Amino acid sequence: MIQINEVNLHTNWQKELANVVTCPDTLLKMLGLESHFSAKDLAAKRLFPLRVPRPFIAKMRYGDPYDPLLLQVMPLHQEFIAASGFNKDPLEEQDAPVPGLLHKYRSRVLLMLKTGCAVNCRYCFRRHFPYQDNQVNKRALKSVFEYLVTHPEINEVILSGGDPLMAKDDMICWLLDELEALPQLKRIRIHSRLPVVIPARITDKLCDRLANSRLKAVLVNHINHSNEIDDEFKTAMRKLKQAGVTLLNQSVLLKGINDSAHTLSELSEALFDSDILPYYLHLLDKVEGASHFDMSESDATKLVAEMLETLPGFLVPKLVREIGGKQSKTPIDLHLS
């Protein structure tokens, strides 16, 4: 694990956001890897910008070009491959009924509260999403609230993005006030990568507001490898648990990063040690530029079958695929004899 003197995990999270690394050369110099990647690798930055917070870099192994955290964020020449079946909108979601809102599932809606992320993951299924057409502010959110009122079947709002925790605490508190006024709503779910890349984002103010909401709060982390989990992150999760927040995790199965039953089992154990239950293990969404991360469904089912042999059932995430136009995730049959 790299030691970076300028990293201070106790600083204000907004200062960490302002200090992210956006240059591949800078990232590689910090890790002692200047000679391990080609000019064509670095050129892939133009396909999707590099963006990685320093607390996340601090968890990477110095001098290791195959570090599983580095490979999630480092541009690679394989992104230029035009693979069959991969496209810019694999989940067919670039058509919102209201700007910033996706009504993909009958009883739930996704609200893109913020269209930016603290970290840009190279396999992101929304790396080509037209975020510029889906930015929301308080005025635009009035249309979202009106939509919810006219759809009483909706009982849960999922804060997505981008990353919804890029919003400041004041904005989240205001949004909760507005959503709590809609009696049909039961739950608020937050899907975020920020807690694991900048643990300082889990502030006392955020925890206090979630603890005092009438809505049941759920935080779904996005963690793919046990090396992402450290003491700072565990402390953040402990604060959320004390606030009564249900803690879950979803991962993406990624070739070269977490493509072994041993690695996935270590992740499940590390998650549970952090008071988080494994929730979903996603097959890769076939987004253009990420085909080198893809694994076959048959290989994925073998990995999960191996996990079932060594882990209790509650630590084995559901293997799923998301198919554009479907009303829910599609579970993958393991074909166990």
N, C-alpha and C positions, 0 to 999 in steps of 0.2 A: 504494500500500500504506500502510495507516494506521500511524502511529507511536504506540504507547501506552507511556508511560513506566513504568507499573507492571508491564508484562510482562517477566518474566525467564525465558527458556527454559531456563536452567541450574538452576532451582530444583527441589526435590523434586517428583516428579510428583503425590504425594498432596496437597501444598499447592496445586498447580494445580487438582486436582479439587475441593478445598474452596472454590476461588475462582471457580467457573464463574459465568457470567451467566445468570440465569433470568428476568429481566424484559425484555420487548420494549422498553419505554421506555428502559431503561439501555443496551441494545445500540444503539438508534438514536441516542441522544445521543453515544455513543462514536464513532459514524461520521458525525456531523453530518447526520443524516437525520430529525430530529424531525418535519418537516412532509411527508414523502414517503409515509407510510402512514396509512391510515384507522383509525378506532376499530374498525371491523368486522374489519380485518386483525388488530389486536391482540387482539380477542376470540377469535380462533381458537386462542389459547393454551389455552383451556379444553378444546379437543378433544384436544390433545396438548401437554404442557408444553414450553416453550422451555428449552433447556439447551445452552450453548456455551462451551467453554474460551477463555480470553483469548489463548493462543498462536494459536488458530485465527482469532480476531477480528483479531489483528495482521496477518494475511495479506490481509484484506479491503481494498478500495480505499475510502479516505475520500471521502465525498460521492457515492458511486455507488449509487443504489437498485437497479441491475441487476447488481450484483456477483455473480458466479456462486457464490461461497462463501456470501454473505449469503442468497441465495435458497434455499439448501439447508436453512437453519435457521430462517428468519424465518416466523412464522405469517402466513397470507394468507387473505383472505375466501373465496377459491375452495375452501377446505377444507370449507365448509358445503354445497357442491354434492353432491346425492345422485345420482351418475352411475350409469346402468344398467351392470350387470356388475361393479361395484366392491363389495366386501364386507369384513367384518372379518377373515376368515380365508381369504385368496386361495389359500394353498398347502395348505389342509386339513391342518393340522398340530397343531391344538389338542386332541390326544388322545395323550398320551405313555404308552408301556407301563410306564415307571418315571418318577416325578417327575424332571423335568430332562433326560430322555433322549428323543431322537427317532430312531427307526430307519426312516428314509426310504429308504435305499439298502441293497442286500443286504450289501455288505462294509464299510460305514461307518456309524457312528452319530454323531449330533450331541449333544454334552453341553453343556447351558446352564450353564456354570460360574458365571456371574454374570448376574443379570437386569437390571442397570442398564447404562447407557452413559455415556461421558464427554460425548457430543454426541447430541442428538436430531435426526435427519434427518427432514424433513417427509414424505418419500416412504417411510419405513420400513415394510416389509411386516408387521412385528410391532408396529406402533404400538397394536394392540388386543389383543395376546397376553396371556393370563392368567398373567403372570409370578408373581403371588402364589401360584399353585398349583404352580409349578415351581422354587422356590428350593431350593438344595441346600447342605448342609454336610457335614462329614466323616462324620457318622453316616449321612446320607441317601445318600452316595456308596457305601456298602457294598452297597446294593441295585443300584447301577449296575455295580459290579464283579461281583456275582453274575450279573447279566444277561449280561455279556460272557462269562463262563465258560460259560454254557449256550448261547451262540451262537458256536461256533468259526469260523463263516464270517466274522466281523468281524475285520478286520486293521488297521483304522485308526479312530482316535478324532479327531473334529473338535471342537475347543473353540469353542463359539459362545455366543450370548447373546441379548439384552444384548451385552456385550463381555467376553470371558474375561480380557482383560488388566486388567480392573478388580480382579481378584484380586491379592492381594499376592504377592510373590516366594516367601515361605515356603509359601503354599498351593499355588502352582504346582509348587514343588519336591517337596512331599509327594505331590501328585497324580501327578507323573512317576514317583516311586518306586513307587507302587502299580500304575501301568499297565505299567511295565517288568517287573513280576513276572508278567505274563500273556504267556506265550511266543507266543501267536497274533498279538500285535500287532506291526506293522512300522513304523507311522508315527503321528506326532502332528501334527495340523494345527491351526493357530490362525488364526481369522478375526477380524480386529480393525481398528477405525478409530482406536484410541488412538494408535498411533505417529505418525500424520499430524496429529492434533489436539493431542497433547501428546507431542512427541518424547522428552522426558525419561523417559517410561515405559520405554524400552529401556535397562534398567540393566545394569551389568556382571554383577551376580549372575544375572540372567535369562539373559544371553548365555552365561555360564560353565556354567550348568546345562544349557542346550540343547546346548552343545558336547560335554558329557560324557554325554549320553543315548545309550542303545543304539538308541532309536527315531529314525528319520529325521525331522527336524523341518522343517515347512513353515509359513511365515507368508504368509497371503493378506491383503494390505492391501485397503482399500476407499477408493479415490481416484477422483474423478469429473472433476477439472479440474487442469490443470498448475499453476495458481496455488496449489494446496495444497502443492506441493513446494518446500521451501526448504533452505538449507544445514544447518539443525539436523536436519531429517528425513533428509537424505542421510547425515549422520554416523551417525545411529541405524541406518540400513540397512547401512552399512559394517561396523558392529560385529556385526550379525547375520550378514552374509555371512562375516566372519572366523570366526564360530562354526560355520560349516558349514550354516547354515539356508538352505533354498531359498526364494527371495523371488518371490512372484507378486502380481498385482493383479486385482481385479474391479471393474468400474464398472457403474453403472446409466445407461441412456440417458434423459436428462431434458430435456424441452422447455424452452427458454429458458436452459439452463445449459451443456450440451455437445452440442447438436443440430446440429453441423456437422462435416464430415469434417476440416476444418482444425483445429478445436479438439480433436477426438479424436486426430488425428495428433500434435499438439503434446504431448498427454498421453502417448502411447506413447513419444515421444522422451524426454520428461522422466523417465518411469519407467525406461527403459533406462539413462539417465545415472545413475540411482540404484541400478543393479544389480537392477532388478525387471523381470520379464517380464510383459507384458499376458496375462491369462488368459481372463477372460470379460467380455463386454459384455452385460448383461442388459436385455431389454425390461422395462419397468416391471411389477412385480407389482401386480395390480389391487386395491389396498387402499383401503378407504373413506377419503376425505379427500385423496387424492393424484391425482385424475383430471386435474388441470391440468398435471401433469408428463408425461402419456402421449403417446407417439408411435406412429404406425401401423407395422405390420410392414414395409409396402412402403417407407416412408420410411427405416426403419432399414437395410434391405438396400441401398438406394442409397448411404447413407453408408459402409457397410462396403465396398461395391464401389469407391467413390472412394478409400478408404484403401488398398485393394489396388493401386491404380494408382501410389501415391506412396511406400508403405512396403514394406520387406522383409516377407515372410510371417510371420516370427517376431515382428514387432511389431504384427500385426493380431490383436486378441482375437477369440475365437469368439463369434459372436452367438447367444445362447440365450434361451429362455424357460423358466421353471419352471412346470410344470402340477401342480396338486394331485393326489396319488395316483400320479404317475409315479415310476418307480424311478431316474430320472436326469434331468439337464437335457435339454431338447429343443432340439437344434441347429436354427437357422433356415436354410433353403435360400436361397442368394443368387440363384438362377436366372440365373447368368451365361451369356451366349451364347458 
